[in-house]
């Protein structure tokens, strides 16, 4: 499951590259406003893939998939104006 989920995310990134152009995609991904989100998302994909293939620990794989999902959500929100600020307010209010 985790390997297929990770490949699905990679395919989504490649598909976006075909739509907007790969150079434009890379420039937008590594823009200073979303640099941290991009690095965390890419790292989460690599770690999920490695844990699923090399370790095979189901609980650790699920944790990695959850981290990858959250990283994808935060990365995607970076493309919507003020979405991350709204999410911070919502989740900040829930934590009180």
Biopython code that builds the backbone (N, CA, C, O; Angstrom):
import numpy as np
from Bio.PDB.StructureBuilder import StructureBuilder

atoms = [
    (1, "UNK", "N", (0.819, -1.200, 0.000)),
    (1, "UNK", "CA", (0.000, 0.000, 0.000)),
    (1, "UNK", "C", (0.859, 1.260, 0.000)),
    (1, "UNK", "O", (0.635, 2.166, -0.803)),
    (2, "UNK", "N", (1.829, 1.320, 0.885)),
    (2, "UNK", "CA", (2.650, 2.527, 1.033)),
    (2, "UNK", "C", (3.466, 2.807, -0.217)),
    (2, "UNK", "O", (3.639, 3.960, -0.610)),
    (3, "UNK", "N", (3.966, 1.748, -0.838)),
    (3, "UNK", "CA", (4.757, 1.926, -2.059)),
    (3, "UNK", "C", (3.867, 2.477, -3.170)),
    (3, "UNK", "O", (4.266, 3.393, -3.888)),
    (4, "UNK", "N", (2.672, 1.927, -3.314)),
    (4, "UNK", "CA", (1.753, 2.410, -4.338)),
    (4, "UNK", "C", (1.292, 3.838, -4.053)),
    (4, "UNK", "O", (1.149, 4.641, -4.974)),
    (5, "UNK", "N", (1.063, 4.150, -2.797)),
    (5, "UNK", "CA", (0.675, 5.504, -2.409)),
    (5, "UNK", "C", (1.787, 6.494, -2.765)),
    (5, "UNK", "O", (1.523, 7.573, -3.296)),
    (6, "UNK", "N", (3.021, 6.117, -2.469)),
    (6, "UNK", "CA", (4.160, 6.972, -2.785)),
    (6, "UNK", "C", (4.316, 7.142, -4.289)),
    (6, "UNK", "O", (4.558, 8.250, -4.766)),
    (7, "UNK", "N", (4.179, 6.059, -5.037)),
    (7, "UNK", "CA", (4.247, 6.163, -6.498)),
    (7, "UNK", "C", (3.127, 7.048, -7.034)),
    (7, "UNK", "O", (3.328, 7.786, -7.998)),
    (8, "UNK", "N", (1.956, 6.978, -6.420)),
    (8, "UNK", "CA", (0.848, 7.841, -6.817)),
    (8, "UNK", "C", (1.180, 9.310, -6.640)),
    (8, "UNK", "O", (0.849, 10.131, -7.496)),
    (9, "UNK", "N", (1.831, 9.649, -5.535)),
    (9, "UNK", "CA", (2.243, 11.030, -5.308)),
    (9, "UNK", "C", (3.306, 11.466, -6.311)),
    (9, "UNK", "O", (3.292, 12.601, -6.786)),
    (10, "UNK", "N", (4.222, 10.565, -6.629)),
    (10, "UNK", "CA", (5.250, 10.881, -7.627)),
    (10, "UNK", "C", (4.600, 11.106, -8.988)),
    (10, "UNK", "O", (4.955, 12.044, -9.703)),
    (11, "UNK", "N", (3.653, 10.250, -9.342)),
    (11, "UNK", "CA", (2.943, 10.407, -10.617)),
    (11, "UNK", "C", (2.180, 11.729, -10.647)),
    (11, "UNK", "O", (2.115, 12.377, -11.692)),
    (12, "UNK", "N", (1.609, 12.133, -9.533)),
    (12, "UNK", "CA", (0.908, 13.418, -9.468)),
    (12, "UNK", "C", (1.860, 14.578, -9.725)),
    (12, "UNK", "O", (1.521, 15.519, -10.444)),
    (13, "UNK", "N", (3.050, 14.511, -9.137)),
    (13, "UNK", "CA", (4.037, 15.565, -9.376)),
    (13, "UNK", "C", (4.481, 15.596, -10.834)),
    (13, "UNK", "O", (4.635, 16.666, -11.422)),
    (14, "UNK", "N", (4.684, 14.418, -11.409)),
    (14, "UNK", "CA", (5.082, 14.343, -12.819)),
    (14, "UNK", "C", (3.956, 14.871, -13.717)),
    (14, "UNK", "O", (4.216, 15.585, -14.685)),
    (15, "UNK", "N", (2.727, 14.522, -13.398)),
    (15, "UNK", "CA", (1.587, 14.992, -14.186)),
    (15, "UNK", "C", (1.492, 16.514, -14.139)),
    (15, "UNK", "O", (1.232, 17.151, -15.160)),
    (16, "UNK", "N", (1.697, 17.090, -12.977)),
    (16, "UNK", "CA", (1.703, 18.547, -12.863)),
    (16, "UNK", "C", (2.830, 19.141, -13.684)),
    (16, "UNK", "O", (2.676, 20.202, -14.290)),
    (17, "UNK", "N", (3.965, 18.454, -13.704)),
    (17, "UNK", "CA", (5.086, 18.903, -14.530)),
    (17, "UNK", "C", (4.728, 18.930, -16.004)),
    (17, "UNK", "O", (5.125, 19.843, -16.727)),
    (18, "UNK", "N", (3.982, 17.934, -16.451)),
    (18, "UNK", "CA", (3.547, 17.926, -17.853)),
    (18, "UNK", "C", (2.585, 19.076, -18.134)),
    (18, "UNK", "O", (2.611, 19.656, -19.220)),
    (19, "UNK", "N", (1.744, 19.406, -17.168)),
    (19, "UNK", "CA", (0.756, 20.467, -17.389)),
    (19, "UNK", "C", (1.376, 21.858, -17.426)),
    (19, "UNK", "O", (1.057, 22.658, -18.306)),
    (20, "UNK", "N", (2.259, 22.148, -16.478)),
    (20, "UNK", "CA", (2.816, 23.502, -16.379)),
    (20, "UNK", "C", (4.241, 23.595, -16.901)),
    (20, "UNK", "O", (4.773, 24.695, -17.049)),
    (21, "UNK", "N", (4.859, 22.472, -17.177)),
    (21, "UNK", "CA", (6.255, 22.451, -17.598)),
    (21, "UNK", "C", (7.135, 22.088, -16.407)),
    (21, "UNK", "O", (6.927, 22.571, -15.294)),
    (22, "UNK", "N", (8.099, 21.249, -16.654)),
    (22, "UNK", "CA", (8.913, 20.733, -15.548)),
    (22, "UNK", "C", (9.768, 21.815, -14.900)),
    (22, "UNK", "O", (9.934, 21.820, -13.680)),
    (23, "UNK", "N", (10.310, 22.723, -15.691)),
    (23, "UNK", "CA", (11.131, 23.788, -15.123)),
    (23, "UNK", "C", (10.285, 24.717, -14.263)),
    (23, "UNK", "O", (10.708, 25.128, -13.182)),
    (24, "UNK", "N", (9.092, 25.044, -14.743)),
    (24, "UNK", "CA", (8.179, 25.881, -13.964)),
    (24, "UNK", "C", (7.774, 25.178, -12.679)),
    (24, "UNK", "O", (7.703, 25.797, -11.617)),
    (25, "UNK", "N", (7.511, 23.890, -12.781)),
    (25, "UNK", "CA", (7.141, 23.105, -11.598)),
    (25, "UNK", "C", (8.265, 23.146, -10.559)),
    (25, "UNK", "O", (8.013, 23.387, -9.378)),
    (26, "UNK", "N", (9.492, 22.912, -10.996)),
    (26, "UNK", "CA", (10.626, 22.924, -10.069)),
    (26, "UNK", "C", (10.835, 24.300, -9.458)),
    (26, "UNK", "O", (11.127, 24.414, -8.267)),
    (27, "UNK", "N", (10.688, 25.347, -10.266)),
    (27, "UNK", "CA", (10.832, 26.700, -9.731)),
    (27, "UNK", "C", (9.778, 26.982, -8.663)),
    (27, "UNK", "O", (10.075, 27.563, -7.619)),
    (28, "UNK", "N", (8.544, 26.565, -8.939)),
    (28, "UNK", "CA", (7.469, 26.796, -7.967)),
    (28, "UNK", "C", (7.654, 25.944, -6.716)),
    (28, "UNK", "O", (7.371, 26.393, -5.605)),
    (29, "UNK", "N", (8.129, 24.712, -6.899)),
    (29, "UNK", "CA", (8.322, 23.832, -5.742)),
    (29, "UNK", "C", (9.388, 24.378, -4.793)),
    (29, "UNK", "O", (9.248, 24.282, -3.574)),
    (30, "UNK", "N", (10.442, 24.943, -5.351)),
    (30, "UNK", "CA", (11.547, 25.410, -4.528)),
    (30, "UNK", "C", (11.537, 26.919, -4.324)),
    (30, "UNK", "O", (12.555, 27.520, -3.981)),
    (31, "UNK", "N", (10.372, 27.518, -4.539)),
    (31, "UNK", "CA", (10.166, 28.917, -4.207)),
    (31, "UNK", "C", (10.310, 29.067, -2.686)),
    (31, "UNK", "O", (9.886, 28.179, -1.945)),
    (32, "UNK", "N", (10.899, 30.170, -2.207)),
    (32, "UNK", "CA", (11.112, 30.312, -0.758)),
    (32, "UNK", "C", (9.864, 30.148, 0.100)),
    (32, "UNK", "O", (9.959, 29.729, 1.254)),
    (33, "UNK", "N", (8.685, 30.477, -0.452)),
    (33, "UNK", "CA", (7.463, 30.364, 0.349)),
    (33, "UNK", "C", (7.044, 28.916, 0.591)),
    (33, "UNK", "O", (6.324, 28.632, 1.549)),
    (34, "UNK", "N", (7.489, 27.998, -0.269)),
    (34, "UNK", "CA", (7.100, 26.597, -0.079)),
    (34, "UNK", "C", (8.290, 25.654, -0.024)),
    (34, "UNK", "O", (8.125, 24.443, -0.170)),
    (35, "UNK", "N", (9.486, 26.192, 0.183)),
    (35, "UNK", "CA", (10.695, 25.378, 0.208)),
    (35, "UNK", "C", (10.642, 24.319, 1.311)),
    (35, "UNK", "O", (10.925, 23.147, 1.063)),
    (36, "UNK", "N", (10.285, 24.725, 2.507)),
    (36, "UNK", "CA", (10.242, 23.776, 3.631)),
    (36, "UNK", "C", (9.182, 22.700, 3.381)),
    (36, "UNK", "O", (9.419, 21.518, 3.633)),
    (37, "UNK", "N", (8.025, 23.114, 2.890)),
    (37, "UNK", "CA", (6.955, 22.142, 2.605)),
    (37, "UNK", "C", (7.399, 21.144, 1.542)),
    (37, "UNK", "O", (7.101, 19.954, 1.643)),
    (38, "UNK", "N", (8.107, 21.622, 0.527)),
    (38, "UNK", "CA", (8.593, 20.745, -0.537)),
    (38, "UNK", "C", (9.604, 19.747, -0.005)),
    (38, "UNK", "O", (9.524, 18.555, -0.304)),
    (39, "UNK", "N", (10.551, 20.226, 0.777)),
    (39, "UNK", "CA", (11.591, 19.337, 1.308)),
    (39, "UNK", "C", (10.987, 18.279, 2.217)),
    (39, "UNK", "O", (11.360, 17.108, 2.141)),
    (40, "UNK", "N", (10.063, 18.679, 3.070)),
    (40, "UNK", "CA", (9.423, 17.714, 3.974)),
    (40, "UNK", "C", (8.613, 16.692, 3.176)),
    (40, "UNK", "O", (8.646, 15.499, 3.478)),
    (41, "UNK", "N", (7.888, 17.160, 2.159)),
    (41, "UNK", "CA", (7.085, 16.251, 1.338)),
    (41, "UNK", "C", (7.969, 15.253, 0.593)),
    (41, "UNK", "O", (7.691, 14.054, 0.599)),
    (42, "UNK", "N", (9.024, 15.739, -0.044)),
    (42, "UNK", "CA", (9.927, 14.839, -0.777)),
    (42, "UNK", "C", (10.635, 13.867, 0.173)),
    (42, "UNK", "O", (10.781, 12.685, -0.137)),
    (43, "UNK", "N", (11.068, 14.370, 1.320)),
    (43, "UNK", "CA", (11.724, 13.499, 2.310)),
    (43, "UNK", "C", (10.751, 12.449, 2.837)),
    (43, "UNK", "O", (11.127, 11.294, 3.038)),
    (44, "UNK", "N", (9.498, 12.851, 3.061)),
    (44, "UNK", "CA", (8.492, 11.904, 3.550)),
    (44, "UNK", "C", (8.250, 10.799, 2.532)),
    (44, "UNK", "O", (8.050, 9.644, 2.908)),
    (45, "UNK", "N", (8.265, 11.140, 1.252)),
    (45, "UNK", "CA", (8.091, 10.112, 0.230)),
    (45, "UNK", "C", (9.262, 9.135, 0.228)),
    (45, "UNK", "O", (9.068, 7.922, 0.145)),
    (46, "UNK", "N", (10.469, 9.665, 0.321)),
    (46, "UNK", "CA", (11.658, 8.798, 0.331)),
    (46, "UNK", "C", (11.650, 7.890, 1.560)),
    (46, "UNK", "O", (11.884, 6.686, 1.449)),
    (47, "UNK", "N", (11.382, 8.466, 2.721)),
    (47, "UNK", "CA", (11.382, 7.676, 3.967)),
    (47, "UNK", "C", (10.277, 6.624, 3.931)),
    (47, "UNK", "O", (10.503, 5.480, 4.326)),
    (48, "UNK", "N", (9.092, 6.992, 3.465)),
    (48, "UNK", "CA", (7.998, 6.018, 3.372)),
    (48, "UNK", "C", (8.390, 4.856, 2.478)),
    (48, "UNK", "O", (8.182, 3.695, 2.829)),
    (49, "UNK", "N", (8.954, 5.168, 1.332)),
    (49, "UNK", "CA", (9.364, 4.132, 0.392)),
    (49, "UNK", "C", (10.425, 3.217, 1.007)),
    (49, "UNK", "O", (10.332, 1.994, 0.902)),
    (50, "UNK", "N", (11.428, 3.811, 1.646)),
    (50, "UNK", "CA", (12.508, 3.010, 2.240)),
    (50, "UNK", "C", (12.013, 2.144, 3.395)),
    (50, "UNK", "O", (12.395, 0.980, 3.513)),
    (51, "UNK", "N", (11.167, 2.714, 4.242)),
    (51, "UNK", "CA", (10.642, 1.943, 5.378)),
    (51, "UNK", "C", (9.784, 0.786, 4.880)),
    (51, "UNK", "O", (9.859, -0.323, 5.407)),
    (52, "UNK", "N", (8.970, 1.052, 3.862)),
    (52, "UNK", "CA", (8.095, -0.003, 3.335)),
    (52, "UNK", "C", (8.904, -1.120, 2.692)),
    (52, "UNK", "O", (8.577, -2.294, 2.868)),
    (53, "UNK", "N", (9.948, -0.783, 1.956)),
    (53, "UNK", "CA", (10.729, -1.783, 1.233)),
    (53, "UNK", "C", (11.738, -2.488, 2.146)),
    (53, "UNK", "O", (11.843, -3.714, 2.137)),
    (54, "UNK", "N", (12.472, -1.705, 2.927)),
    (54, "UNK", "CA", (13.570, -2.288, 3.702)),
    (54, "UNK", "C", (13.147, -2.855, 5.061)),
    (54, "UNK", "O", (13.595, -3.934, 5.448)),
    (55, "UNK", "N", (12.307, -2.148, 5.768)),
    (55, "UNK", "CA", (11.946, -2.585, 7.123)),
    (55, "UNK", "C", (10.670, -3.419, 7.153)),
    (55, "UNK", "O", (10.616, -4.455, 7.816)),
    (56, "UNK", "N", (9.661, -2.974, 6.444)),
    (56, "UNK", "CA", (8.412, -3.723, 6.400)),
    (56, "UNK", "C", (7.610, -3.694, 7.692)),
    (56, "UNK", "O", (6.679, -4.483, 7.855)),
    (57, "UNK", "N", (7.952, -2.799, 8.614)),
    (57, "UNK", "CA", (7.220, -2.665, 9.868)),
    (57, "UNK", "C", (5.912, -1.923, 9.591)),
    (57, "UNK", "O", (5.929, -0.742, 9.244)),
    (58, "UNK", "N", (4.785, -2.609, 9.741)),
    (58, "UNK", "CA", (3.486, -2.065, 9.343)),
    (58, "UNK", "C", (3.134, -0.784, 10.096)),
    (58, "UNK", "O", (2.631, 0.163, 9.490)),
    (59, "UNK", "N", (3.386, -0.736, 11.383)),
    (59, "UNK", "CA", (3.038, 0.451, 12.171)),
    (59, "UNK", "C", (3.893, 1.636, 11.746)),
    (59, "UNK", "O", (3.384, 2.747, 11.595)),
    (60, "UNK", "N", (5.178, 1.409, 11.552)),
    (60, "UNK", "CA", (6.072, 2.475, 11.114)),
    (60, "UNK", "C", (5.713, 2.951, 9.703)),
    (60, "UNK", "O", (5.804, 4.140, 9.398)),
    (61, "UNK", "N", (5.309, 2.019, 8.860)),
    (61, "UNK", "CA", (4.884, 2.380, 7.500)),
    (61, "UNK", "C", (3.636, 3.264, 7.567)),
    (61, "UNK", "O", (3.547, 4.255, 6.843)),
    (62, "UNK", "N", (2.681, 2.921, 8.419)),
    (62, "UNK", "CA", (1.469, 3.736, 8.551)),
    (62, "UNK", "C", (1.781, 5.129, 9.076)),
    (62, "UNK", "O", (1.187, 6.111, 8.632)),
    (63, "UNK", "N", (2.710, 5.216, 10.020)),
    (63, "UNK", "CA", (3.127, 6.522, 10.522)),
    (63, "UNK", "C", (3.759, 7.340, 9.400)),
    (63, "UNK", "O", (3.486, 8.533, 9.270)),
    (64, "UNK", "N", (4.599, 6.702, 8.592)),
    (64, "UNK", "CA", (5.235, 7.389, 7.463)),
    (64, "UNK", "C", (4.215, 7.847, 6.431)),
    (64, "UNK", "O", (4.337, 8.941, 5.880)),
    (65, "UNK", "N", (3.209, 7.017, 6.164)),
    (65, "UNK", "CA", (2.158, 7.404, 5.220)),
    (65, "UNK", "C", (1.367, 8.587, 5.775)),
    (65, "UNK", "O", (1.009, 9.493, 5.023)),
    (66, "UNK", "N", (1.094, 8.590, 7.058)),
    (66, "UNK", "CA", (0.386, 9.707, 7.676)),
    (66, "UNK", "C", (1.206, 10.989, 7.575)),
    (66, "UNK", "O", (0.663, 12.047, 7.255)),
    (67, "UNK", "N", (2.498, 10.905, 7.845)),
    (67, "UNK", "CA", (3.379, 12.072, 7.715)),
    (67, "UNK", "C", (3.397, 12.545, 6.259)),
    (67, "UNK", "O", (3.338, 13.745, 5.991)),
    (68, "UNK", "N", (3.479, 11.605, 5.331)),
    (68, "UNK", "CA", (3.482, 11.945, 3.906)),
    (68, "UNK", "C", (2.175, 12.636, 3.514)),
    (68, "UNK", "O", (2.185, 13.612, 2.765)),
    (69, "UNK", "N", (1.065, 12.131, 4.016)),
    (69, "UNK", "CA", (-0.237, 12.733, 3.714)),
    (69, "UNK", "C", (-0.316, 14.159, 4.255)),
    (69, "UNK", "O", (-0.757, 15.069, 3.554)),
    (70, "UNK", "N", (0.108, 14.349, 5.490)),
    (70, "UNK", "CA", (0.095, 15.692, 6.087)),
    (70, "UNK", "C", (1.032, 16.631, 5.329)),
    (70, "UNK", "O", (0.700, 17.796, 5.111)),
    (71, "UNK", "N", (2.194, 16.132, 4.928)),
    (71, "UNK", "CA", (3.139, 16.943, 4.166)),
    (71, "UNK", "C", (2.551, 17.319, 2.806)),
    (71, "UNK", "O", (2.725, 18.448, 2.348)),
    (72, "UNK", "N", (1.859, 16.385, 2.162)),
    (72, "UNK", "CA", (1.213, 16.675, 0.881)),
    (72, "UNK", "C", (0.119, 17.712, 1.063)),
    (72, "UNK", "O", (-0.028, 18.608, 0.231)),
    (73, "UNK", "N", (-0.643, 17.607, 2.125)),
    (73, "UNK", "CA", (-1.716, 18.558, 2.406)),
    (73, "UNK", "C", (-1.149, 19.959, 2.601)),
    (73, "UNK", "O", (-1.678, 20.925, 2.050)),
    (74, "UNK", "N", (-0.069, 20.078, 3.386)),
    (74, "UNK", "CA", (0.557, 21.370, 3.657)),
    (74, "UNK", "C", (1.205, 21.930, 2.387)),
    (74, "UNK", "O", (1.124, 23.129, 2.121)),
    (75, "UNK", "N", (1.845, 21.057, 1.609)),
    (75, "UNK", "CA", (2.460, 21.462, 0.348)),
    (75, "UNK", "C", (1.390, 21.962, -0.625)),
    (75, "UNK", "O", (1.572, 22.995, -1.269)),
    (76, "UNK", "N", (0.292, 21.243, -0.734)),
    (76, "UNK", "CA", (-0.796, 21.649, -1.631)),
    (76, "UNK", "C", (-1.410, 22.971, -1.187)),
    (76, "UNK", "O", (-1.763, 23.806, -2.020)),
    (77, "UNK", "N", (-1.536, 23.159, 0.105)),
    (77, "UNK", "CA", (-2.106, 24.401, 0.631)),
    (77, "UNK", "C", (-1.213, 25.601, 0.322)),
    (77, "UNK", "O", (-1.688, 26.737, 0.301)),
    (78, "UNK", "N", (0.072, 25.360, 0.085)),
    (78, "UNK", "CA", (0.975, 26.470, -0.214)),
    (78, "UNK", "C", (0.668, 27.106, -1.564)),
    (78, "UNK", "O", (1.127, 28.215, -1.837)),
    (79, "UNK", "N", (-0.091, 26.431, -2.406)),
    (79, "UNK", "CA", (-0.463, 26.979, -3.704)),
    (79, "UNK", "C", (-1.753, 27.793, -3.647)),
    (79, "UNK", "O", (-2.088, 28.473, -4.616)),
    (80, "UNK", "N", (-2.473, 27.738, -2.547)),
    (80, "UNK", "CA", (-3.732, 28.462, -2.391)),
    (80, "UNK", "C", (-3.477, 29.673, -1.501)),
    (80, "UNK", "O", (-3.025, 29.517, -0.367)),
    (81, "UNK", "N", (-3.757, 30.872, -1.994)),
    (81, "UNK", "CA", (-3.494, 32.071, -1.191)),
    (81, "UNK", "C", (-4.193, 32.024, 0.167)),
    (81, "UNK", "O", (-5.391, 31.755, 0.255)),
    (82, "UNK", "N", (-3.441, 32.283, 1.195)),
    (82, "UNK", "CA", (-3.904, 32.366, 2.583)),
    (82, "UNK", "C", (-4.416, 31.042, 3.158)),
    (82, "UNK", "O", (-4.956, 31.028, 4.264)),
    (83, "UNK", "N", (-4.261, 29.938, 2.435)),
    (83, "UNK", "CA", (-4.759, 28.649, 2.932)),
    (83, "UNK", "C", (-3.979, 28.196, 4.152)),
    (83, "UNK", "O", (-4.569, 27.710, 5.117)),
    (84, "UNK", "N", (-2.663, 28.346, 4.124)),
    (84, "UNK", "CA", (-1.867, 27.900, 5.276)),
    (84, "UNK", "C", (-2.146, 28.755, 6.499)),
    (84, "UNK", "O", (-2.167, 28.245, 7.620)),
    (85, "UNK", "N", (-2.362, 30.059, 6.298)),
    (85, "UNK", "CA", (-2.713, 30.919, 7.434)),
    (85, "UNK", "C", (-4.045, 30.500, 8.038)),
    (85, "UNK", "O", (-4.198, 30.465, 9.259)),
    (86, "UNK", "N", (-5.013, 30.180, 7.174)),
    (86, "UNK", "CA", (-6.322, 29.729, 7.666)),
    (86, "UNK", "C", (-6.193, 28.402, 8.411)),
    (86, "UNK", "O", (-6.822, 28.202, 9.450)),
    (87, "UNK", "N", (-5.373, 27.496, 7.870)),
    (87, "UNK", "CA", (-5.180, 26.202, 8.533)),
    (87, "UNK", "C", (-4.518, 26.381, 9.898)),
    (87, "UNK", "O", (-4.872, 25.694, 10.855)),
    (88, "UNK", "N", (-3.570, 27.293, 9.988)),
    (88, "UNK", "CA", (-2.901, 27.552, 11.277)),
    (88, "UNK", "C", (-3.914, 28.050, 12.294)),
    (88, "UNK", "O", (-3.886, 27.644, 13.456)),
    (89, "UNK", "N", (-4.813, 28.932, 11.856)),
    (89, "UNK", "CA", (-5.827, 29.465, 12.775)),
    (89, "UNK", "C", (-6.787, 28.365, 13.228)),
    (89, "UNK", "O", (-7.128, 28.279, 14.407)),
    (90, "UNK", "N", (-7.217, 27.532, 12.293)),
    (90, "UNK", "CA", (-8.162, 26.463, 12.626)),
    (90, "UNK", "C", (-7.522, 25.466, 13.588)),
    (90, "UNK", "O", (-8.086, 25.152, 14.636)),
    (91, "UNK", "N", (-6.340, 24.971, 13.222)),
    (91, "UNK", "CA", (-5.693, 23.970, 14.075)),
    (91, "UNK", "C", (-5.179, 24.564, 15.373)),
    (91, "UNK", "O", (-5.116, 23.878, 16.392)),
    (92, "UNK", "N", (-4.807, 25.854, 15.338)),
    (92, "UNK", "CA", (-4.409, 26.536, 16.567)),
    (92, "UNK", "C", (-5.584, 26.668, 17.517)),
    (92, "UNK", "O", (-5.425, 26.517, 18.728)),
    (93, "UNK", "N", (-6.761, 26.947, 16.979)),
    (93, "UNK", "CA", (-7.968, 27.042, 17.793)),
    (93, "UNK", "C", (-8.381, 25.698, 18.357)),
    (93, "UNK", "O", (-8.922, 25.631, 19.460)),
    (94, "UNK", "N", (-8.136, 24.628, 17.618)),
    (94, "UNK", "CA", (-8.483, 23.293, 18.101)),
    (94, "UNK", "C", (-7.553, 22.833, 19.228)),
    (94, "UNK", "O", (-7.943, 22.018, 20.064)),
    (95, "UNK", "N", (-6.347, 23.350, 19.248)),
    (95, "UNK", "CA", (-5.365, 22.910, 20.237)),
    (95, "UNK", "C", (-5.539, 23.599, 21.586)),
    (95, "UNK", "O", (-4.916, 23.203, 22.571)),
    (96, "UNK", "N", (-6.384, 24.628, 21.635)),
    (96, "UNK", "CA", (-6.574, 25.341, 22.904)),
    (96, "UNK", "C", (-7.452, 24.602, 23.845)),
    (96, "UNK", "O", (-7.706, 25.074, 24.953)),
]
sb = StructureBuilder()
sb.init_structure("model")
sb.init_model(0)
sb.init_chain("A")
sb.init_seg("    ")
for serial, (resi, resn, name, xyz) in enumerate(atoms, 1):
    if name == "N":
        sb.init_residue(resn, " ", resi, " ")
    sb.init_atom(name, np.array(xyz, "f"), 0.0, 1.0, " ", f" {name:<3s}", serial, name[0])
structure = sb.get_structure()
